[in-house]
Amino acid sequence: MREDWPEPVTVVGRPVRGLVGESRRSAHLFTLEPGTVLYGSLTARCGTELTLPQVEWLQPGAGMPCECCLALAPGLAA
């Protein structure tokens, strides 16, 4: 992401098909900071770590959400 981007961006991804069982292919939330170069792996809010080739990127709202990621998302606390 460009370093002059004004704020962090949250993206949604899940493990690619075949990496884990279908019931474990939750949609995780990943925060990308401005100026960050993506390489190696990413860590979701819940702590799940995936290498870039292991991530299937999703549109927001797609897939079964990871409940831990949602609980740790800012602004969503009840």
C-alpha positions as protocol buffer text, in pm:
chain_id: "A"
residue {
  index: 1
  type: MET
  ca { x: 0 y: 0 z: 0 }
}
residue {
  index: 2
  type: ARG
  ca { x: 123 y: 349 z: -75 }
}
residue {
  index: 3
  type: GLU
  ca { x: 289 y: 521 z: 220 }
}
residue {
  index: 4
  type: ASP
  ca { x: 87 y: 839 z: 163 }
}
residue {
  index: 5
  type: TRP
  ca { x: -244 y: 656 z: 212 }
}
residue {
  index: 6
  type: PRO
  ca { x: -425 y: 839 z: 495 }
}
residue {
  index: 7
  type: GLU
  ca { x: -511 y: 543 z: 721 }
}
residue {
  index: 8
  type: PRO
  ca { x: -488 y: 165 z: 762 }
}
residue {
  index: 9
  type: VAL
  ca { x: -712 y: -51 z: 542 }
}
residue {
  index: 10
  type: THR
  ca { x: -886 y: -371 z: 651 }
}
residue {
  index: 11
  type: VAL
  ca { x: -902 y: -650 z: 393 }
}
residue {
  index: 12
  type: VAL
  ca { x: -1081 y: -986 z: 407 }
}
residue {
  index: 13
  type: GLY
  ca { x: -921 y: -1319 z: 320 }
}
residue {
  index: 14
  type: ARG
  ca { x: -952 y: -1687 z: 397 }
}
residue {
  index: 15
  type: PRO
  ca { x: -734 y: -1995 z: 348 }
}
residue {
  index: 16
  type: VAL
  ca { x: -734 y: -2120 z: -11 }
}
residue {
  index: 17
  type: ARG
  ca { x: -936 y: -2430 z: -94 }
}
residue {
  index: 18
  type: GLY
  ca { x: -754 y: -2749 z: 10 }
}
residue {
  index: 19
  type: LEU
  ca { x: -531 y: -2585 z: 274 }
}
residue {
  index: 20
  type: VAL
  ca { x: -778 y: -2660 z: 555 }
}
residue {
  index: 21
  type: GLY
  ca { x: -1118 y: -2828 z: 573 }
}
residue {
  index: 22
  type: GLU
  ca { x: -1416 y: -2631 z: 446 }
}
residue {
  index: 23
  type: SER
  ca { x: -1548 y: -2573 z: 798 }
}
residue {
  index: 24
  type: ARG
  ca { x: -1218 y: -2396 z: 887 }
}
residue {
  index: 25
  type: ARG
  ca { x: -1214 y: -2160 z: 587 }
}
residue {
  index: 26
  type: SER
  ca { x: -1330 y: -1859 z: 788 }
}
residue {
  index: 27
  type: ALA
  ca { x: -1303 y: -1509 z: 645 }
}
residue {
  index: 28
  type: HIS
  ca { x: -1034 y: -1330 z: 848 }
}
residue {
  index: 29
  type: LEU
  ca { x: -969 y: -957 z: 883 }
}
residue {
  index: 30
  type: PHE
  ca { x: -620 y: -831 z: 798 }
}
residue {
  index: 31
  type: THR
  ca { x: -510 y: -473 z: 863 }
}
residue {
  index: 32
  type: LEU
  ca { x: -272 y: -319 z: 610 }
}
residue {
  index: 33
  type: GLU
  ca { x: -73 y: -18 z: 728 }
}
residue {
  index: 34
  type: PRO
  ca { x: 25 y: 259 z: 484 }
}
residue {
  index: 35
  type: GLY
  ca { x: 372 y: 204 z: 339 }
}
residue {
  index: 36
  type: THR
  ca { x: 376 y: -168 z: 423 }
}
residue {
  index: 37
  type: VAL
  ca { x: 527 y: -397 z: 161 }
}
residue {
  index: 38
  type: LEU
  ca { x: 348 y: -731 z: 150 }
}
residue {
  index: 39
  type: TYR
  ca { x: 578 y: -1032 z: 149 }
}
residue {
  index: 40
  type: GLY
  ca { x: 603 y: -1356 z: 342 }
}
residue {
  index: 41
  type: SER
  ca { x: 294 y: -1381 z: 557 }
}
residue {
  index: 42
  type: LEU
  ca { x: 10 y: -1180 z: 708 }
}
residue {
  index: 43
  type: THR
  ca { x: -140 y: -1213 z: 1053 }
}
residue {
  index: 44
  type: ALA
  ca { x: -515 y: -1171 z: 1099 }
}
residue {
  index: 45
  type: ARG
  ca { x: -664 y: -987 z: 1396 }
}
residue {
  index: 46
  type: CYS
  ca { x: -729 y: -1324 z: 1562 }
}
residue {
  index: 47
  type: GLY
  ca { x: -366 y: -1431 z: 1525 }
}
residue {
  index: 48
  type: THR
  ca { x: -411 y: -1667 z: 1229 }
}
residue {
  index: 49
  type: GLU
  ca { x: -103 y: -1642 z: 1007 }
}
residue {
  index: 50
  type: LEU
  ca { x: -118 y: -1717 z: 634 }
}
residue {
  index: 51
  type: THR
  ca { x: 147 y: -1681 z: 366 }
}
residue {
  index: 52
  type: LEU
  ca { x: 39 y: -1470 z: 67 }
}
residue {
  index: 53
  type: PRO
  ca { x: -14 y: -1773 z: -165 }
}
residue {
  index: 54
  type: GLN
  ca { x: -239 y: -1927 z: 103 }
}
residue {
  index: 55
  type: VAL
  ca { x: -486 y: -1635 z: 101 }
}
residue {
  index: 56
  type: GLU
  ca { x: -802 y: -1620 z: -108 }
}
residue {
  index: 57
  type: TRP
  ca { x: -900 y: -1252 z: -105 }
}
residue {
  index: 58
  type: LEU
  ca { x: -1271 y: -1182 z: -62 }
}
residue {
  index: 59
  type: GLN
  ca { x: -1511 y: -892 z: -105 }
}
residue {
  index: 60
  type: PRO
  ca { x: -1633 y: -752 z: 229 }
}
residue {
  index: 61
  type: GLY
  ca { x: -1932 y: -952 z: 349 }
}
residue {
  index: 62
  type: ALA
  ca { x: -1833 y: -1271 z: 162 }
}
residue {
  index: 63
  type: GLY
  ca { x: -1758 y: -1598 z: 338 }
}
residue {
  index: 64
  type: MET
  ca { x: -1823 y: -1717 z: 692 }
}
residue {
  index: 65
  type: PRO
  ca { x: -1663 y: -1460 z: 924 }
}
residue {
  index: 66
  type: CYS
  ca { x: -1405 y: -1550 z: 1185 }
}
residue {
  index: 67
  type: GLU
  ca { x: -1580 y: -1465 z: 1512 }
}
residue {
  index: 68
  type: CYS
  ca { x: -1252 y: -1378 z: 1687 }
}
residue {
  index: 69
  type: CYS
  ca { x: -1156 y: -1132 z: 1410 }
}
residue {
  index: 70
  type: LEU
  ca { x: -1498 y: -968 z: 1435 }
}
residue {
  index: 71
  type: ALA
  ca { x: -1477 y: -943 z: 1813 }
}
residue {
  index: 72
  type: LEU
  ca { x: -1138 y: -769 z: 1783 }
}
residue {
  index: 73
  type: ALA
  ca { x: -1249 y: -527 z: 1511 }
}
residue {
  index: 74
  type: PRO
  ca { x: -1258 y: -165 z: 1628 }
}
residue {
  index: 75
  type: GLY
  ca { x: -1595 y: 6 z: 1649 }
}
residue {
  index: 76
  type: LEU
  ca { x: -1795 y: -315 z: 1664 }
}
residue {
  index: 77
  type: ALA
  ca { x: -1810 y: -362 z: 2040 }
}
residue {
  index: 78
  type: ALA
  ca { x: -2159 y: -370 z: 2188 }
}
